């Protein structure tokens, strides 16, 4: 399966990493080594999440008690990526 490339900026029309991702909000309940966190989602499920590259690049600090937006993979709903820290 080939994707058409955008001629102006060189990007493809669909990002395979974000395709089918599920976004949910939650609260960080535990900080683990290597920028990993346990996040309790709004439906009371606890998932293991790591910090996305954009948050890491901009030096956004995540601590226990922060509300965050987590992107879950459709393949493993207990692992995710923290994509945004909410106010």
N, C-alpha and C positions, 0 to 999 in steps of 0.2 A: 504494500500500500504506500503510494507516494503522496506527499503533501506538496501543494503548490507554494513556491517561494514568492514572497512579496519583493518586487523589484526595487522599491525605493529604499527600504531599510534592511533588507536581507533576512527578515524574520519569516518563520512559517506561519500559516494561518491558524493553526491550533498548537497549543503548548501541551505536549503529551504528559508532562508532570502534573498539570492542573486538571487534566481531563478526568471528570468523574469524581473530583475531590469533594468532600463534605465538610462544610464549615460550621462550627458550633462555638458557643461561648462557654467559658468556665472560669474557675478560680484555682490558682496555684496552691496546692496543699503541702508539697514537699519539694525541696531542692536536692538534686542528686549531682554527682560529679559529671564533668564533661558537658556542662550546659544542658543537662537533662532535667526534666521536671515531671512531677505527678500532678495532673490537672483533673479536678472534679468538674465534670460538665454539668450543664443545667438539668440534665435528666438523671443525675446522681451516679453516673458511670465514671470511674476513675481510669484515666488513660496515661500512658507514658509519652511525653512530648519533648522534642528538642527545639532549639531556637533556630529560626530561619536565618539565612545569610544576610538578608536586608536589615534585620534587627541587630544582628551581630556587627555588621559593617557600620551602623550608625550609633553603636555603643549604648543601646537601650538596655537598661538594667531591669531584670525581672526578679522579683522577690516573692516570698510566700505571702499570700493574701491579695496579690494583683489579679484583676480581672483581665483575661486574655481571650483572643479569638484563635481557635485551633482548627487547622485543616487536617481532616482525617482521610486516610487512604481507603478506598472501597474494598481493598483486599484484606486489610487488617484494621479493624475498627478500634483496636486498643492501643494503637501507636499513631502519633500525629506530629504536626509541625506547628509551632507557635508563630503566627504570621502578623499579629498585631496586639499591642498592649493597650487595653481600654483605660479610660480616665476614671 
